[in-house]
Amino acid sequence: MGGFLWGLLGSTTTLANGFDDKYFKPIDKTQDMTIQVKGKIDEVIPKRNIEFYKKSEVSDDQSMLTIAEPNQFWQDRYLVIITDKENE
């Protein structure tokens, strides 16, 4: 569902072209301002300005992404949240 682009100083994770959107969970971008996930949030893809959202840990195995600026945050249609735990 993703790919890697290698740069001089490391790597950047990106969404691959032609991915299957059936693996995405639909949300109401006008109402859902928080997204809770299993594990610690490592990365948000595609990259977004950190001013548009906040990451916080709810517990040892749960994190929350809070969207502060929905219009700017959702300029990209899809969102992938990479965590340190496997999603079931």
QUIWO-V67717 format. One record per pair of residues at least 6 apart in sequence whose ideal C-beta (glycine too) atoms are under 8 Angstrom apart, sorted by the first residue. I is the first residue (numbers start at 0). J is the second residue. D is the distance in whole Angstrom. If there is no record, write none. Layout:
i j d
I J D
I J D
This chain:
i j d
0 14 7
0 15 7
0 18 5
0 19 8
0 22 6
0 79 7
1 12 5
1 13 6
1 14 6
1 15 6
1 18 8
1 44 7
1 79 7
2 12 8
2 13 6
2 14 8
2 15 4
3 10 5
3 11 7
3 12 6
3 13 7
4 10 7
4 11 5
4 13 6
11 46 8
12 42 6
12 44 5
12 81 7
13 44 7
13 45 7
14 44 6
14 45 6
14 77 6
14 79 7
20 77 7
23 77 6
26 34 7
28 69 6
28 73 5
29 69 7
31 66 8
32 65 6
32 66 5
32 69 7
33 63 6
33 64 7
33 65 5
33 66 7
34 63 7
34 64 5
34 66 8
34 78 8
34 80 7
35 57 7
35 61 6
35 62 7
35 63 5
35 64 8
36 61 7
36 62 6
36 63 8
36 64 7
36 80 5
36 82 6
36 86 8
37 60 6
37 61 6
37 82 6
37 84 5
37 86 6
37 87 7
38 60 6
38 61 8
38 62 6
38 82 3
38 83 5
38 84 3
39 56 6
39 62 6
39 82 6
39 83 5
39 84 8
40 54 5
40 62 5
40 64 6
40 80 6
40 81 7
40 82 6
41 81 5
41 82 6
41 83 6
42 80 8
42 81 4
43 52 7
43 54 8
43 64 7
43 78 7
43 79 7
43 80 6
43 81 8
44 78 7
44 79 4
44 80 8
44 81 7
45 75 5
45 77 8
45 79 8
47 71 8
47 72 6
47 75 7
48 71 7
50 67 7
50 68 7
51 66 7
51 67 6
51 68 4
51 71 5
51 72 4
52 64 6
52 65 6
52 66 5
52 67 6
52 68 8
52 72 6
53 64 7
53 65 5
53 67 6
54 62 6
54 63 8
54 64 6
54 65 8
55 62 7
55 63 5
55 65 7
56 62 5
56 63 8
57 63 5
60 84 6
62 82 7
64 80 6
66 72 5
66 73 8
